[in-house]
Amino acid sequence: MKCMEFVGKTIDEAKKNALSELGVDENRVQIQVIDEGSKGILSFIRKRPAKISVTVSKDYCEEARAFLSSILENMKIEAEIDINENNNVLKIELKGSSMGILIGYRGETLDSIQYLVNLVVNKGQDGQYKRVVLDAENYRDKREETLKRLAVRMSHRVEKTGKLMRLEPMNPYERRIIHSALQSDKYVRTYSEGDEPRRYVVIDLKKA
């Protein structure tokens, strides 16, 4: 956040000068009065202007939008960027005709871009951490449903055969979906093995 000082004949005028010069709305600034100024009642006492200190908060949504726009431009991809902020989470949805390229194999490209946006948004900030969730054409919800179905199908196979199943390597987010889907299962348990980025979920029978 940057802090600047502004003056005016009155506090209100100083505020107007600040908002005009900074080009921001009042809800994006914190204002501290340094000097309320004086009217200069006597002719030999000069008027003293009002002075305020203005701190401008980061616009996380606009920073994310600008960075994503530059990435999309470099990739020659046209997409609509929709950003919503709620409880320190920036949910970003991309819509367009070339989302397959942006998503990549099992979301790897999308995850990489999400990581970069997260770095940019939180760089140099001294406030609360903002978590970035980047999605394209509802890919993450679709992938989550696919993984939940996979978890149930593999758990039934383990229960039937009595043999543990090792799933393919997944990122931490996808592994959590598998663990969560089977955490209440009466017959199987899950745990992770291996090292990143080849870490995977194991589904095994619960011990009697």
N, C-alpha and C positions, 0 to 999 in steps of 0.2 A: 504494500500500500504506500502511495506517495503522499507527502504532507506539504502544503504550500500555505503562504500567508497572503491575505487580501485586505484591502482597506476600502473605506467608503465614508460618506458623511454620517451615516448611521449603520447600525448592525445589519439592518435589513438590506441596505444598499450594498454593503460589503458581501452579503450572501448572494445577492443577485449578480454582482460582479464575478464572484467565484464560479457560480454555476454556468454563467455565460462563457467565461474564458475556458473552463474545463470541459464544457459541452456535455454535462451529465445532469441527471435528475437528482433532486434533493435526497431521495431514498438511498442513493449510492454514496453519500458523504457523511462524515462525522464532523461536526462544527464545534470548535472551542473558542470562546470569546477571550481575546488577549487584552483588549482595551476597548471600553465602551465609548471612548472619545469625550471631547468637551465642546461646549457651544461657544466658548470664548466670550464670556459676559462683558468683560471690560475691553476697551479698544486696544490696550497694550498687551492683552493676553491673547495669543493666537489660538485659533480653533485647532483642536487635535482630532484627527480622523479616527474613526472606529477601526479596530483591527481584529481580524479573526484568523484562526488556524483551521485549515480544511484538510481532512484526510479522505482520500478517495479509495473506496473498496474495489477490489478486483472484480471484474465482470467475468466470472468463470465460464458462463455460457458463450459469451462472445469470443473469448480466447479459444475455447474448444472449437467453435464454428470456424474461426479464421484458420486455425491449424488444419482442420479437416479439409477445408476448401482448398488449401494449398496442396495437400496430399492427393485429393481427387483430381485436381488440375494436372499434376505431374503424371498421374496414372491415366490421364485422358478419359476420365469417367464422369459422366454427368449424373448427379444424384441430388435428391431433396434431403436436406438436413433438418431434422426435427429434434429439438433439445428441451427437456424438462428437468427442473431441479426440485428435489424433494428430500428433506431430511439428510442433507449433505451427500446426496447421490445424484449424479448427472446421468440421466437416461437419454441416450442418443440413438435415434432411429434413422437409418439411411434407406431411401427408396429410389429405385431407378431400374434401368434395363440391363445393367451389366453387373449386378450384385454377385454373380457367381465368381467373378474374378476377385472381387473385394473380399468375399468370404474365404476363398481358398480351400485347400483340402482339409475337411473336417474343422473348418473355422480357424485354421492356423493364421492366415493372413489377417482376419478380423481380430483375432487375439493380439497379434503384434501391433496393429494400429491402435487398438484399445490401450495397450501398454504405453505407447508413445503419447497418446492424448492425456493419459493419466499423469505422466511426467510433466508435460507442458502446463497442465492446469494447476498442479500443485507446486510448481517451481517457485521458490522464493516466497511462498505464502507463509504468514505467521499466524493465520487463523486456523479454523478447523479444516481437517483433511477432507477432500472431496473424492468420493469413489466414482469412477467412470464405468458405465456399462454401455458398451457399443453393440448395436444390433443392426442387421440388414435384412429387410423383408421377413422379419419375424423368425430368423434362422435359429436363434437360441431357444425359443420356446419349442420349435419343431425338434431340435436336437435333444432337448430335455425329455420330451415324450418318447423319442426313439430309444434313449438310454434307459428310461424307466421300463419300457417293454422288454428290452434286452435283459435287464436285471431280473425281472420276473421269470422270463423264459429260461435263463441260465440257472436260476435258483430251483426251478422245477426239475431240471436235468440233474442237478447235484443231488437233490432229494431222491430222485428215482434211481440213479446209478450208485450213489454213495461215494462218488469220486469228486474231488475238488475241481474247480474250473478256474483257469487263469485267463482273464480278459486281456485284450490288446492294450498296449500302453495308452494312457490318457493324461490330459493335463489335470491339475488339481481341481478345477471347477467341475469337470466331468466325473472325476472320481467321487467327489462329494455327492453328486446326484445318485450314483450307484449305491454308495453307503447309506444315504438317506432313504432310498427306495426299499432297502431290505433291513433297515435297523429294527423293525418290529416283527420280522419273520420268525416263526416259531422253530423252524428246522435248520436254517442256515445262518452263518455269520460271515462278515466280510472284513478284510484287512488289506493293506497295501504292501507291496514288495517292490524291490528294484530301486534304481537311482534315476533321478530326473535326467533327461526327458523321457526315459524308458520305464518309468514307474507305472505299475499296473495294479488292478484290483483282483484279489483272490476271493472266490466264493467257496466256502467249505461247510460241511455239516457241523452243527453244534455238538459239542461233546456231551454225552449223557451225564 
